[in-house]
């Protein structure tokens, strides 16, 4: 029994994935346009739910990590006012 694969991302994320796969497609087609062999990325789209979930997770995690990389840490008022003696006491 074949398992149905479901995309859990946004429409834009879906467009980005399909475009990335199209740029890297190695499917083989016959003279009449019939697909003779399906490449691994296209098989993933129809057969591998875990891989799709992993790609979506990594994409969203990368965005978050990238945005956090270049933001300055916010100092709380309490930590700004602490002197060396109060830090040493901790």
N, C-alpha and C positions, 0 to 999 in steps of 0.2 A: 504494500500500500504506500503510495507516494504521499509525502508530507507537503502541505501547502506552505510556501514561504511568504512571509508578510513583512513589508517594509514598515518600520516603526518611526521613521524620521519624517521630516517635513518635505513638502513638495520640492523646495529649493535643494535640499540635501539629496533628494532622489535625482533631480536633474544633474547635479554635480557628479554623482556616482555614475550615472549612465554616460555622461560625457567623458569621464575618465576611462571608463571601460571601452568606449568607442575609439578613443585615441590609442588604446593598447590592444585592440582586438586582433587575434590571429586566427579567426575562424576561416575555414576553407570553403569556397563556393565553386560550384560547377559552372559550366558555360551558360546554363539556363537560369542561373541565380539561385539554384537549390543549394542549401547548406550541406556540405559533405562532412565537415567536422566542426564541432563546437569547441571554442577555446575555454580554458579554465575559468576566466572571469565571467563569461556568459553562463557557464554551468553553475557557478556560485550564485548568480542572481536567481536561478530557478530551483536550486537544490540544497543550499547550505544556509539555513537560518542562523546558525551560530556565527558563521563568518560575517554575515550582514550585521548582526547585533554587535559584533566586535568592531567592525569598521565604524559603525555609528558611535559607539562608545569612545573609541580612540579619537574620532574627529571632534567630538564635543569636549573631550578631556584636553586635547591639544589646544583648542581655542581658549579654554579656561586657563591653562598653564601659560600660554603665550600672553594673555592679558595680565595675569598676575606677575609675570616676569618683569614687566616694565612699569608697575605701579609702585609708588613709594609706600613703605610701611607707615601706617598711621600711628602716631604716638598719642597715647592717652594722656590727659592732663596729669594724672597721678604719676605716671612714669617720667614725665618731663620734669616734675618738681622734686623728684627724689634725689637726694645728694649721695655722695659716695659713702658716707657713714651709714645711711639707712640701707644701702644696697649691701654693704659689708655685713650688716647685722642679720640679713636674711640668710 
